[in-house]
Amino acid sequence: MEQQEFINNAHQIVDEAQKQGAMLRLLGAVAFNIHCPTYNSFQEKANRHFTDLDFAAYFNHNDPIRKVFERLGFTEDREVAVVYARQRLVFDNMKSGLHIDIFFDKLDFCHPIPWARRLEVDSPTIPLAELLLEKMQIIQLNEKDVIDTLMLVREHPINNGDQETINSARIASMCSKDWGLWRTITMNLRKVKDLSQNYNWLAADDRKQIVGRIDELLQIIDKEPKSAAWNLRSKLGDRVKWYKEVHEINQ
């Protein structure tokens, strides 16, 4: 399937869900591409290809969501529905070969990233703060996570709102309550900043902007007052594992 077909299908699915009274918001590689129209060429330069579509949803919309995919010619993976119950749905279109993952109420890989009352904020993707957290909560960063993050940070400034800016207030607030999330997010932001030096196709101005914005976000996270639970957990530090293992993440 061509890249543009993934994008077209993503828009069609979001629109059809809206008609049926359900809310679906895109995450993963295609979401980054759609939300970064100026710098989505980073994916092409890094030979980043789409493989499937991933969506965020609320569990109370699961019935209309099933109807949407039935209408669009998809087949539900019933085994996944039984095993994951309230957490996830999987659909496949046997004709086109398109694979769909739907995550209910939160993304829960190395750390839980909830989206209660957040899917209303943006469309057709999850908000930019959650897009960044989606990638930065992964302990074992791979190149595709780095590329998508570079693209997102280059495209969007840091601010305390959601309108085409990365909501630093949202990210800092979440990190201030959860030492483990803070540890992973800040560690990975520094990794991305360092790894940005390795891509010779990244222009000097682009690299400078990315590094500056990551430093700005790190400073905001650092200054956010930390909760009592955060301070208590920080005393244990890295001596105690602070994340869940994820062996296979298809993003």
C-alpha positions in Angstrom: 0.0 0.0 0.0 1.3 3.5 -0.9 2.0 6.0 1.8 -0.8 8.3 0.6 -3.3 5.4 0.8 -2.5 5.0 4.5 -3.2 8.7 5.0 -6.4 8.6 3.0 -7.7 5.6 4.9 -6.9 7.3 8.2 -9.0 10.3 7.4 -11.8 8.1 6.1 -11.9 6.1 9.3 -11.9 9.1 11.6 -14.6 10.8 9.5 -16.8 7.6 9.4 -16.4 7.2 13.2 -17.6 10.8 13.7 -20.7 10.1 11.7 -21.4 7.1 13.9 -21.0 9.0 17.1 -17.6 7.5 18.0 -14.3 9.3 18.5 -11.2 7.8 16.9 -7.9 9.7 16.9 -4.8 8.6 15.1 -1.4 7.9 16.7 1.8 6.3 15.4 3.8 7.1 12.2 0.9 8.3 10.1 -0.3 10.7 12.8 3.1 12.3 12.9 3.1 12.6 9.1 -0.3 14.3 9.1 0.5 16.7 11.9 3.9 17.7 10.5 3.1 18.9 6.9 6.3 21.0 6.7 8.8 18.5 8.0 7.2 15.1 7.3 9.9 14.7 4.7 12.1 13.6 7.6 10.4 10.2 7.4 11.2 9.9 3.7 14.8 10.9 4.2 15.1 8.3 6.9 13.4 5.7 4.8 10.5 5.5 7.3 7.6 3.5 5.9 4.0 3.0 7.2 2.9 -0.5 8.1 -0.5 -0.1 9.7 -2.9 2.4 11.4 -3.2 2.9 15.1 -6.0 4.7 16.8 -6.9 6.0 20.3 -10.5 5.7 21.5 -12.7 5.7 24.5 -14.0 2.3 25.6 -17.6 3.5 25.8 -17.5 4.0 22.0 -16.5 0.4 21.4 -19.9 -0.7 19.9 -20.1 2.1 17.3 -16.4 1.6 16.5 -17.1 -2.1 15.7 -20.0 -1.0 13.4 -17.7 1.5 11.6 -15.1 -1.2 10.7 -17.8 -3.7 9.7 -19.2 -1.1 7.3 -15.7 -0.4 5.9 -15.1 -4.1 5.2 -12.8 -5.0 8.1 -12.8 -8.3 10.1 -12.3 -8.1 13.8 -9.6 -10.3 15.5 -11.9 -11.9 18.1 -9.0 -13.5 20.0 -7.5 -10.1 20.7 -10.9 -8.9 21.8 -11.2 -11.8 24.3 -7.6 -11.5 25.6 -7.4 -7.7 25.9 -11.1 -7.1 26.7 -11.4 -3.4 27.6 -7.9 -2.5 26.4 -7.7 -3.1 22.7 -9.3 -4.0 19.4 -7.7 -5.3 16.2 -9.2 -5.2 12.7 -7.9 -6.4 9.3 -9.1 -5.7 5.8 -8.4 -8.9 3.8 -8.8 -7.1 0.5 -6.4 -4.2 1.1 -4.2 -5.8 3.7 -4.6 -2.9 6.0 -4.1 -3.7 9.7 -5.7 -1.6 12.5 -4.9 -1.3 16.2 -7.3 0.5 18.5 -6.2 1.4 22.1 -8.9 2.2 24.6 -8.5 5.0 27.2 -4.7 4.9 27.4 -1.6 3.7 25.7 0.1 1.4 28.2 3.5 0.1 27.0 6.4 1.1 29.3 4.3 3.7 31.1 0.6 4.4 30.9 -0.3 7.5 28.9 -4.0 8.2 29.6 -6.2 10.3 27.3 -9.3 10.9 29.3 -10.9 14.2 28.0 -8.0 14.6 25.7 -9.3 13.1 22.4 -11.6 16.1 22.0 -8.6 18.5 21.9 -7.3 17.6 18.4 -8.3 15.8 15.2 -7.6 13.6 13.3 -4.7 12.8 15.7 -4.2 12.7 19.4 -2.9 15.9 20.8 0.8 16.8 20.2 1.7 16.3 23.9 0.4 12.8 23.8 2.1 12.2 20.4 5.4 13.1 22.0 4.7 11.1 25.1 3.8 8.1 22.9 7.4 7.9 21.7 9.3 9.2 24.7 7.8 6.6 27.1 9.5 3.7 25.2 12.6 2.5 27.1 14.2 0.9 24.1 14.1 3.7 21.6 14.5 2.7 18.0 15.2 4.9 15.0 11.6 5.3 13.9 10.8 6.7 17.4 13.7 9.2 17.1 12.7 10.3 13.5 9.1 10.9 14.5 10.2 12.9 17.5 12.7 15.0 15.6 10.0 15.8 13.1 7.4 16.7 15.7 9.7 18.9 17.7 11.0 20.7 14.6 7.5 21.4 13.4 5.9 22.6 16.6 7.0 25.1 19.3 6.8 24.4 23.0 3.9 26.2 24.8 1.3 25.6 27.5 -1.5 24.9 25.1 -2.6 22.4 22.4 -3.2 24.6 19.3 -0.4 23.5 17.0 2.0 23.6 20.0 3.5 20.9 22.2 1.7 21.3 25.6 4.6 21.5 28.0 2.2 22.1 30.9 0.5 18.7 30.3 3.8 16.9 30.0 5.4 18.5 33.0 2.3 17.9 35.1 2.3 14.2 34.3 6.0 13.8 34.9 5.8 15.7 38.3 3.4 13.0 39.6 5.2 9.9 38.4 9.0 9.6 39.0 9.2 6.6 36.6 7.6 8.5 33.7 9.8 11.5 34.5 12.9 9.3 34.4 12.1 7.8 31.1 10.8 11.0 29.4 13.8 13.1 30.4 16.2 10.4 29.6 14.8 9.9 26.1 14.5 13.6 25.3 18.3 13.9 26.0 18.9 10.8 23.8 17.0 12.4 20.9 18.9 15.6 21.3 22.2 13.7 21.2 21.1 11.5 18.3 20.0 14.5 16.2 23.7 15.1 15.6 24.0 11.8 13.7 21.7 12.6 10.7 23.7 14.3 7.9 20.4 15.1 6.1 19.3 17.3 9.0 20.1 20.9 8.3 22.1 22.9 10.8 19.1 25.2 11.4 16.8 22.3 11.9 19.2 20.7 14.4 19.6 23.9 16.3 15.8 24.4 16.6 15.2 20.8 17.8 17.9 21.0 20.4 16.6 24.4 21.6 13.1 23.2 22.0 14.1 20.0 23.7 16.2 22.0 26.2 13.2 24.3 26.7 10.9 21.4 27.5 13.4 19.8 29.8 13.7 23.0 31.8 9.9 23.3 32.1 9.7 19.7 33.3 12.6 20.3 35.8 10.9 23.4 37.3 7.5 21.8 37.8 6.9 21.2 41.5 7.0 17.5 42.2 4.5 15.5 44.2 5.2 13.8 47.5 4.9 10.4 45.8 7.5 11.6 43.2 9.9 12.7 45.9 9.5 9.4 47.8 10.1 7.3 44.7 13.1 9.4 43.6 15.0 8.3 46.7 15.1 4.7 45.3 16.3 6.0 41.9 17.4 3.4 39.3 18.1 0.8 41.9 14.5 -0.3 41.5 13.0 -0.9 38.0 10.7 2.0 37.0 9.1 0.8 33.8 7.4 -2.2 32.2 9.1 -4.3 29.5 7.7 -4.2 26.0 9.2 -6.6 23.6 7.3 -5.7 20.5 5.7 -2.4 19.8 4.2 -1.9 16.3 4.1 1.9 15.9 
